[in-house]
Amino acid sequence: MGKRILILQGHPDRERAHLAHALAEAYAAGATAAGHSVQRVEVAALDFPLLRSKAEWETGTVPAALEPAQQAIRWAEHLVIFFPLWLGEMPALLKGFLEQVARPGFALGRAQGKRRLPAKLLAGRSARVVVTMGMPAAVYRWFFFAHGLRVLRRNMLGFVGIAPVRDTVVGAVDGLSEAQRARWLARLRRLGAAAA
């Protein structure tokens, strides 16, 4: 029986296709061919405000445009998040989206136990994060310690219970040859087929 997979496209530019879009399509094609169910959320197509206060996050209502995204996250067993690295992190639009959807009552429950940590309401889901960037992947991982990726994995996804979180870092994208690009697309198709 196949897995329920949500592809979350976090590239903020929907005017033209980027490598992140091609990689997401390859992943979806591999997953669908292997019998997995796939849903997609394209953050750039959604109209929502940014949060501006803790009170708004805790007690405000989720914008109507994001309710289907929450339903898709609730439905999914495995999330695959695609985005380009911008100034060392995910684009602001994607971060704003995650802040809006990962609210108390949906992603986090009431604090429990001696340490008073909130319940992780999205436990039982796994994730893969696919990041594209201009710099070589090795430089990002070993010189910059993959800081933005680590923040997303530990402080956002892990905090709400999503684990394990694996990653794929595609570096030096502007200099990829057609053969290299084809190898990356094939790799993403294989990951999709494996729901990994």
Sine and cosine of phi, psi and omega as CSV:
sin_phi,cos_phi,sin_psi,cos_psi,sin_omega,cos_omega
0.00,0.00,0.71,-0.70,-0.06,-1.00
-0.97,0.23,0.26,-0.96,0.05,-1.00
-1.00,0.01,0.34,-0.94,0.13,-0.99
-1.00,-0.08,0.90,-0.43,-0.12,-0.99
-0.89,-0.45,0.75,-0.66,0.12,-0.99
-0.95,-0.31,0.84,-0.54,0.11,-0.99
-0.99,-0.13,0.89,-0.47,-0.02,-1.00
-0.96,-0.30,0.97,-0.24,-0.02,-1.00
-1.00,0.06,0.94,-0.34,-0.07,-1.00
-0.99,-0.17,0.15,0.99,0.04,-1.00
-0.95,0.31,0.82,-0.58,-0.08,-1.00
-0.97,0.23,-0.18,0.98,-0.02,-1.00
-0.99,-0.16,0.93,-0.36,0.03,-1.00
-0.97,-0.26,0.12,0.99,-0.02,-1.00
-0.98,0.20,-0.46,0.89,0.02,-1.00
-0.54,-0.84,0.41,-0.91,-0.03,-1.00
-0.96,0.27,0.65,-0.76,0.04,-1.00
-0.85,-0.52,0.14,-0.99,0.03,-1.00
-0.85,0.52,-0.61,0.79,0.01,-1.00
-0.85,0.53,-0.59,0.81,0.03,-1.00
-0.94,0.35,-0.69,0.73,0.01,-1.00
-0.90,0.44,-0.64,0.77,0.03,-1.00
-0.90,0.43,-0.65,0.76,0.03,-1.00
-0.90,0.43,-0.65,0.76,0.02,-1.00
-0.90,0.44,-0.65,0.76,0.03,-1.00
-0.90,0.44,-0.69,0.72,0.03,-1.00
-0.87,0.49,-0.74,0.67,-0.02,-1.00
-0.88,0.48,-0.66,0.75,0.00,-1.00
-0.89,0.46,-0.69,0.72,0.03,-1.00
-0.90,0.44,-0.67,0.75,-0.01,-1.00
-0.91,0.41,-0.71,0.70,-0.02,-1.00
-0.90,0.44,-0.69,0.72,0.00,-1.00
-0.89,0.46,-0.48,0.88,-0.01,-1.00
-1.00,0.04,0.02,1.00,0.07,-1.00
1.00,-0.06,0.19,0.98,0.06,-1.00
-0.99,0.10,0.45,-0.90,0.09,-1.00
-1.00,-0.02,0.72,-0.69,-0.09,-1.00
-0.81,-0.59,0.75,-0.66,0.20,-0.98
-0.86,-0.50,0.37,-0.93,-0.02,-1.00
-0.76,-0.65,0.57,-0.82,0.17,-0.99
-0.77,-0.63,0.83,-0.56,0.05,-1.00
-0.95,-0.30,0.96,-0.28,-0.11,-0.99
-0.86,0.52,-0.62,0.79,-0.05,-1.00
-0.91,0.42,-0.32,0.95,-0.01,-1.00
-1.00,0.02,-0.08,1.00,-0.08,-1.00
-0.99,-0.16,0.59,-0.80,0.02,-1.00
-0.94,-0.34,0.93,-0.37,-0.03,-1.00
-0.48,-0.88,0.48,-0.88,0.03,-1.00
-0.99,0.10,0.31,-0.95,0.11,-0.99
-1.00,0.09,0.52,-0.85,0.08,-1.00
-0.96,0.27,0.59,-0.81,-0.05,-1.00
-0.81,-0.58,-0.01,1.00,0.02,-1.00
-0.40,-0.91,0.38,-0.93,0.07,-1.00
-0.89,0.45,-0.65,0.76,0.00,-1.00
-0.88,0.48,-0.65,0.76,0.02,-1.00
-0.90,0.44,-0.64,0.77,0.02,-1.00
-0.92,0.38,-0.66,0.75,-0.08,-1.00
-0.98,0.22,-0.63,0.78,-0.15,-0.99
-0.86,-0.51,-0.16,0.99,0.02,-1.00
-0.96,0.27,0.18,-0.98,0.02,-1.00
-0.99,-0.13,0.51,-0.86,0.04,-1.00
-0.93,0.37,0.73,-0.68,0.05,-1.00
-0.82,0.57,0.63,-0.78,-0.05,-1.00
-0.82,0.57,-0.56,0.83,-0.02,-1.00
-0.90,0.43,-0.34,0.94,-0.05,-1.00
-0.98,-0.20,-0.10,0.99,0.02,-1.00
-0.87,0.50,-0.68,0.73,0.06,-1.00
-0.88,0.47,-0.54,0.84,0.04,-1.00
-0.91,0.41,-0.67,0.74,0.07,-1.00
-0.88,0.47,-0.67,0.74,0.03,-1.00
-0.88,0.48,-0.64,0.77,0.01,-1.00
-0.92,0.40,-0.64,0.77,0.04,-1.00
-0.91,0.41,-0.68,0.74,0.03,-1.00
-0.88,0.47,-0.63,0.78,-0.01,-1.00
-0.93,0.37,-0.57,0.82,-0.18,-0.98
-0.95,0.30,0.53,-0.85,0.19,-0.98
-0.98,-0.18,-0.41,0.91,-0.05,-1.00
-0.62,-0.78,0.78,-0.63,0.02,-1.00
-0.95,-0.32,0.64,-0.77,0.07,-1.00
-0.81,-0.59,0.90,-0.43,-0.10,-1.00
-0.95,-0.31,0.83,-0.56,0.00,-1.00
-0.93,-0.37,0.71,-0.70,0.13,-0.99
-0.29,-0.96,0.40,-0.92,0.12,-0.99
-1.00,0.03,0.53,-0.85,0.07,-1.00
-0.97,0.24,0.84,-0.54,0.04,-1.00
-0.83,-0.56,0.87,-0.50,-0.01,-1.00
0.77,0.64,0.65,0.76,0.09,-1.00
1.00,0.09,-0.04,1.00,-0.06,-1.00
-0.63,-0.78,-0.09,-1.00,0.10,-0.99
-0.95,0.32,0.44,-0.90,0.05,-1.00
-0.87,0.50,0.49,-0.87,-0.05,-1.00
-0.85,0.53,-0.58,0.82,-0.01,-1.00
-0.88,0.47,-0.67,0.75,0.03,-1.00
-0.92,0.39,-0.67,0.74,0.02,-1.00
-0.90,0.44,-0.66,0.75,0.05,-1.00
-0.88,0.48,-0.62,0.78,0.06,-1.00
-0.88,0.47,-0.75,0.66,-0.03,-1.00
-0.89,0.45,-0.62,0.79,0.05,-1.00
-0.89,0.46,-0.64,0.77,-0.02,-1.00
-0.93,0.36,-0.70,0.71,-0.10,-1.00
-0.99,0.16,-0.49,0.87,-0.09,-1.00
-1.00,0.02,0.89,0.47,-0.06,-1.00
-0.99,-0.12,0.30,-0.95,0.13,-0.99
-0.85,0.53,0.65,-0.76,-0.04,-1.00
1.00,-0.06,-0.38,0.93,0.07,-1.00
-0.93,-0.37,-0.82,0.57,-0.03,-1.00
-0.98,-0.18,-0.47,0.88,-0.04,-1.00
-0.77,-0.64,0.63,-0.78,0.07,-1.00
-0.96,-0.27,-0.17,-0.99,0.01,-1.00
-0.91,0.41,0.54,-0.84,0.01,-1.00
-0.88,0.47,0.64,-0.77,-0.03,-1.00
-0.72,-0.70,0.38,-0.93,0.13,-0.99
0.98,0.22,0.00,-1.00,-0.04,-1.00
-0.89,0.46,-0.62,0.79,-0.06,-1.00
-0.99,0.14,-0.10,0.99,0.05,-1.00
0.85,0.53,0.68,0.73,0.05,-1.00
-1.00,0.01,0.59,-0.80,0.00,-1.00
-0.94,0.35,0.49,-0.87,0.07,-1.00
-0.92,0.40,0.62,-0.79,-0.03,-1.00
-1.00,-0.06,0.99,-0.10,-0.15,-0.99
-0.98,0.20,-0.16,0.99,0.04,-1.00
-0.96,-0.26,0.31,0.95,0.05,-1.00
-0.88,0.47,0.45,-0.89,-0.02,-1.00
1.00,-0.09,-0.04,1.00,0.05,-1.00
-0.94,-0.35,0.52,-0.85,0.11,-0.99
-0.93,-0.37,0.13,-0.99,-0.01,-1.00
-0.46,-0.89,0.39,-0.92,0.22,-0.98
-0.77,-0.64,0.68,-0.73,0.06,-1.00
-0.92,-0.39,0.82,-0.58,0.00,-1.00
-0.92,-0.40,0.90,-0.44,-0.08,-1.00
-0.89,-0.45,0.76,-0.65,0.11,-0.99
-0.96,-0.28,0.50,-0.87,-0.06,-1.00
-0.35,-0.94,0.33,-0.94,0.03,-1.00
-0.98,0.20,-0.57,0.82,-0.03,-1.00
-0.98,0.20,0.35,-0.94,0.08,-1.00
-0.88,0.47,0.62,-0.79,-0.04,-1.00
-0.85,0.53,-0.62,0.78,-0.02,-1.00
-0.89,0.45,-0.61,0.79,0.04,-1.00
-0.90,0.44,-0.70,0.72,0.01,-1.00
-0.88,0.47,-0.70,0.71,-0.06,-1.00
-0.95,0.30,-0.70,0.72,-0.19,-0.98
-0.99,-0.16,-0.46,0.89,0.05,-1.00
-1.00,-0.05,-0.70,0.72,0.00,-1.00
-1.00,-0.09,0.00,1.00,0.03,-1.00
0.84,0.54,0.44,0.90,0.03,-1.00
0.75,0.67,0.69,0.72,-0.14,-0.99
-0.81,0.59,-0.80,0.61,-0.04,-1.00
-0.89,0.46,-0.61,0.79,0.04,-1.00
-0.92,0.38,-0.66,0.75,0.02,-1.00
-0.90,0.45,-0.63,0.78,0.03,-1.00
-0.88,0.48,-0.72,0.69,0.01,-1.00
-0.89,0.45,-0.72,0.69,-0.05,-1.00
-0.90,0.44,-0.75,0.66,-0.12,-0.99
-1.00,0.03,-0.76,0.65,-0.18,-0.98
-1.00,0.06,-0.27,0.96,0.03,-1.00
-0.92,-0.39,-0.92,0.40,-0.07,-1.00
-0.92,0.40,-0.75,0.66,0.01,-1.00
-0.89,0.45,-0.58,0.81,-0.04,-1.00
-0.90,0.44,-0.48,0.88,0.01,-1.00
-0.99,-0.16,0.08,1.00,0.14,-0.99
0.97,-0.24,0.03,1.00,-0.02,-1.00
-0.98,0.21,0.88,-0.47,-0.03,-1.00
-0.28,-0.96,0.54,-0.84,-0.09,1.00
-0.96,0.28,0.35,-0.94,0.08,-1.00
-0.88,-0.47,0.90,-0.43,0.03,-1.00
-0.96,-0.27,0.23,-0.97,-0.02,-1.00
-0.64,-0.77,0.40,-0.92,0.12,-0.99
-0.74,-0.67,0.86,-0.51,-0.02,-1.00
-0.92,-0.39,0.87,-0.50,-0.02,-1.00
-0.94,-0.33,0.96,-0.28,-0.07,-1.00
-0.98,-0.19,0.19,-0.98,0.05,-1.00
0.77,0.63,0.70,0.71,-0.14,-0.99
-0.90,0.43,-0.49,0.87,-0.02,-1.00
-0.94,0.35,-0.35,0.94,-0.02,-1.00
-0.96,-0.27,0.18,0.98,-0.03,-1.00
-0.92,0.38,0.72,-0.70,0.12,-0.99
-0.98,0.20,0.20,-0.98,0.05,-1.00
-0.87,0.49,-0.61,0.79,0.01,-1.00
-0.92,0.40,-0.67,0.75,0.03,-1.00
-0.90,0.43,-0.69,0.72,0.04,-1.00
-0.86,0.51,-0.69,0.72,0.01,-1.00
-0.88,0.47,-0.62,0.79,0.03,-1.00
-0.91,0.42,-0.65,0.76,0.04,-1.00
-0.91,0.42,-0.67,0.74,0.02,-1.00
-0.89,0.45,-0.66,0.75,0.03,-1.00
-0.90,0.44,-0.64,0.77,0.02,-1.00
-0.90,0.44,-0.65,0.76,0.01,-1.00
-0.93,0.36,-0.56,0.83,0.09,-1.00
-0.89,0.46,-0.67,0.74,0.03,-1.00
-0.90,0.43,-0.66,0.75,0.05,-1.00
-0.89,0.46,-0.65,0.76,0.05,-1.00
-0.89,0.46,-0.68,0.73,0.02,-1.00
-0.87,0.50,-0.59,0.81,-0.01,-1.00
-1.00,0.06,-0.08,1.00,-0.08,-1.00
0.80,0.60,0.68,0.73,-0.07,-1.00
-0.92,-0.38,0.00,0.00,0.00,0.00
